Structure formats: structure tokens, C-alpha cells
Amino acid sequence: MSDKDSTRPAEGKAAGRGLLHGLRTFEISYVALILLSVIGVAVTDFSRKYSHWYWYAMVPVFACACLIMEWARARNSGKSRMSILRPQLLTWFGLLVAVSLTHVLLFTGRLDYENTGLVLLLLLALTTFFAGVELGYHLCLLGGFLALTLLMMTYMEEYVWVVLLAGILGVAITVYAYKRRLNRLKSA
């Protein structure tokens, strides 16, 4: 048995641990971002005083969560953190500018509070999708789910809980797929 062969099991175990750790980070971040988005629309509808600040707070929260999720994945692929950081900071800064402009439309009377929450969710969905184009399909899926949430909230505001259930189901399917992939990696 050569030296290369003797190091493979240790490398496989380390990669498996990293993937499992990334999976937990991904699960927690994914569910939290979905819940925070739905809460944001509700805050905009019901609390005009705090909606402005809530959406400004969501931009760095989403940016940090997306970076954390991608850094967990990048650790296994060998990407440097700095190669991920610069384009993502520009992307999320763009969202911050768009949120500011949306609030200008709100404060000048061009938008009402109910529609402002939906527009902000649309901007968040689009930015998350574009971040996923750069970082990985997981964020594209999250952006798509946020867009579906927007559609559901637009047509069936009473059925927001159905959207949350669909999100939990989506996360469960993703977790199952990852665990299945992890098992294949361990057996290989």
C-alpha cells in the first residue's frame, strides 16, 4: 500500500465532517432567511414605524448568511474567502441602494406600505438569486423560493402558512439529498 492510499481515508473523513458541518450551517441559514423574509413583509404591513429599519437590517443579515453558507462550502472546494467576498459585497450593496430607493418611493407617496413590503421581498429574492449564480445553486433555490413566497403572498395573503410549510418541505428534501450524497461519499 503506497503513501497516497494510506492518506485517503483520513482525507475522506475530514471532507465528510466539513460537508456535515456545512449542511448544518446551510439548514439553519436557509430556514432563518425564509422566516425573516416573511416576517419582513408582515412588519411592513403592520408596523410602519419599524418596517424601514427592518429591511435595512435584512440586507446585512442576508449578505452575512449567504457568505457564511458559501464559506462553509468553499472550505471543501479550496476557494479563497477573498475571491467570494468582493463580488458579494458589491451585490448586497446594490440591494441596500435599491431598498433605499424603494423607501423614497414609499415616503413620496408613490407606493403604499403593503406594496412596499412585496417590492422589497422581490428585490431580496432577485438579489439572493443573483448571489446564487455566483456562489452556488443553493442560493438560487432560496431566491426562487422567496419569489414563490412573494407570489403566494400576493394572491393568497391568508395562506402564508402554506408557504412556510412548503419551505420546510423544501429544506427537508434538500437535507435528504445532502445526507444521501454524504453517504455515497463515505461508501466510496
C-alpha positions as CSV (number, residue, x, y, z in Angstrom):
1,M,0.0,0.0,0.0
2,S,1.5,3.4,-1.0
3,D,1.6,6.6,1.0
4,K,-1.2,8.0,-1.2
5,D,-3.5,5.2,-0.4
6,S,-2.9,5.4,3.3
7,T,-3.9,9.1,3.4
8,R,-7.2,8.7,1.5
9,P,-9.4,7.5,4.4
10,A,-8.3,10.4,6.6
11,E,-9.0,12.9,3.8
12,G,-12.4,11.4,3.2
13,K,-13.3,11.7,6.9
14,A,-12.2,15.3,7.0
15,A,-14.2,16.1,3.9
16,G,-17.2,14.3,5.4
17,R,-17.0,16.3,8.6
18,G,-16.7,19.6,6.6
19,L,-19.7,18.6,4.5
20,L,-21.8,17.7,7.5
21,H,-20.8,21.0,9.2
22,G,-21.7,22.9,6.1
23,L,-25.0,21.1,5.9
24,R,-26.0,22.3,9.4
25,T,-24.9,25.8,8.6
26,F,-26.9,25.7,5.4
27,E,-30.1,24.3,7.0
28,I,-30.1,26.9,9.8
29,S,-29.3,29.8,7.4
30,Y,-31.9,28.7,4.8
31,V,-34.8,28.4,7.3
32,A,-33.8,31.6,9.1
33,L,-33.7,33.6,5.9
34,I,-37.1,32.4,4.7
35,L,-38.7,33.2,8.1
36,L,-37.0,36.6,8.2
37,S,-38.3,37.5,4.8
38,V,-41.9,36.5,5.6
39,I,-41.7,38.4,8.9
40,G,-40.4,41.4,6.9
41,V,-43.5,41.6,4.7
42,A,-45.7,41.3,7.9
43,V,-43.7,44.1,9.6
44,T,-44.1,46.3,6.6
45,D,-47.9,45.7,6.5
46,F,-48.4,46.2,10.3
47,S,-45.7,48.3,11.7
48,R,-45.0,51.3,9.5
49,K,-42.6,52.8,12.1
50,Y,-40.2,49.8,12.1
51,S,-40.5,48.5,8.6
52,H,-37.9,50.9,7.2
53,W,-35.3,49.8,9.7
54,Y,-36.2,46.1,9.5
55,W,-35.5,46.0,5.7
56,Y,-32.2,47.9,6.2
57,A,-31.2,45.3,8.8
58,M,-32.2,42.4,6.5
59,V,-29.6,43.4,3.8
60,P,-26.5,42.7,6.0
61,V,-28.2,39.7,7.6
62,F,-28.8,38.1,4.2
63,A,-25.3,39.1,3.0
64,C,-23.7,37.6,6.1
65,A,-25.8,34.4,5.9
66,C,-25.0,33.9,2.2
67,L,-21.3,34.4,2.8
68,I,-21.3,32.0,5.8
69,M,-23.2,29.4,3.7
70,E,-20.8,29.8,0.8
71,W,-17.6,29.8,3.0
72,A,-18.7,26.5,4.5
73,R,-18.9,25.1,1.0
74,A,-15.8,26.8,-0.2
75,R,-13.7,25.3,2.6
76,N,-14.1,21.9,0.8
77,S,-13.5,23.2,-2.7
78,G,-10.4,25.2,-2.0
79,K,-11.8,28.6,-2.9
80,S,-10.3,31.6,-1.1
81,R,-12.7,33.7,1.0
82,M,-11.5,36.9,-0.6
83,S,-12.5,35.7,-4.0
84,I,-16.0,35.3,-2.7
85,L,-16.1,38.5,-0.6
86,R,-15.6,41.3,-3.2
87,P,-18.4,40.5,-5.7
88,Q,-20.8,39.6,-2.9
89,L,-20.2,42.9,-1.1
90,L,-21.0,44.8,-4.3
91,T,-24.1,42.7,-4.9
92,W,-25.5,43.3,-1.4
93,F,-24.5,47.0,-1.5
94,G,-26.6,47.2,-4.7
95,L,-29.6,45.8,-2.7
96,L,-29.0,48.3,0.0
97,V,-29.3,51.1,-2.6
98,A,-32.4,49.5,-4.0
99,V,-34.0,49.3,-0.6
100,S,-33.2,53.0,0.0
101,L,-34.8,53.9,-3.4
102,T,-37.9,51.8,-2.6
103,H,-38.3,53.7,0.7
104,V,-38.0,57.0,-1.2
105,L,-41.0,55.8,-3.3
106,L,-42.8,55.0,-0.2
107,F,-42.2,58.3,1.6
108,T,-43.1,60.3,-1.5
109,G,-46.4,58.5,-1.8
110,R,-45.7,56.5,-4.9
111,L,-46.0,53.2,-3.0
112,D,-48.2,52.2,0.0
113,Y,-46.9,50.2,2.9
114,E,-48.4,46.9,1.8
115,N,-46.9,47.1,-1.7
116,T,-43.6,48.3,-0.4
117,G,-43.2,45.0,1.6
118,L,-43.8,43.0,-1.5
119,V,-41.4,45.1,-3.6
120,L,-38.7,44.7,-1.0
121,L,-39.3,40.9,-0.9
122,L,-39.0,40.9,-4.7
123,L,-35.7,42.8,-4.5
124,L,-34.4,40.4,-1.9
125,A,-35.4,37.4,-3.9
126,L,-33.7,38.7,-7.0
127,T,-30.5,39.7,-5.2
128,T,-30.4,36.3,-3.5
129,F,-30.9,34.5,-6.8
130,F,-28.0,36.6,-8.4
131,A,-25.8,35.9,-5.4
132,G,-26.6,32.2,-6.0
133,V,-25.4,32.5,-9.7
134,E,-22.0,33.5,-8.3
135,L,-21.9,31.3,-5.2
136,G,-24.0,28.2,-5.8
137,Y,-27.3,26.8,-6.7
138,H,-28.5,26.7,-3.1
139,L,-28.9,30.4,-3.0
140,C,-30.6,30.3,-6.4
141,L,-33.1,27.9,-4.9
142,L,-33.6,30.3,-1.9
143,G,-34.1,33.2,-4.3
144,G,-36.7,31.2,-6.2
145,F,-38.4,30.2,-3.1
146,L,-38.6,33.8,-1.9
147,A,-40.1,34.7,-5.3
148,L,-42.7,31.9,-4.9
149,T,-43.4,33.3,-1.4
150,L,-44.0,36.7,-3.0
151,L,-46.4,35.2,-5.4
152,M,-48.3,33.3,-2.7
153,M,-48.4,36.4,-0.5
154,T,-49.7,38.5,-3.4
155,Y,-52.6,36.2,-4.3
156,M,-53.3,34.4,-1.1
157,E,-52.2,36.6,1.9
158,E,-54.3,34.4,4.2
159,Y,-52.3,31.3,3.2
160,V,-48.8,32.4,4.3
161,W,-48.6,29.3,6.5
162,V,-48.9,27.1,3.4
163,V,-45.8,28.9,2.0
164,L,-43.9,28.3,5.3
165,L,-44.9,24.6,5.1
166,A,-43.7,24.4,1.5
167,G,-40.4,26.0,2.6
168,I,-39.9,23.5,5.4
169,L,-40.7,20.7,2.9
170,G,-38.1,22.1,0.5
171,V,-35.5,22.2,3.3
172,A,-36.3,18.6,4.3
173,I,-35.8,17.5,0.7
174,T,-32.5,19.3,0.4
175,V,-31.3,17.8,3.7
176,Y,-32.3,14.3,2.5
177,A,-30.4,14.9,-0.8
178,Y,-27.3,16.0,1.1
179,K,-27.4,13.2,3.5
180,R,-27.7,10.8,0.6
181,R,-24.8,12.4,-1.1
182,L,-22.8,12.2,2.2
183,N,-23.5,8.5,2.5
184,R,-22.3,8.0,-1.1
185,L,-19.1,9.8,-0.3
186,K,-18.5,7.8,2.8
187,S,-19.0,4.5,0.9
188,A,-16.8,5.5,-2.0
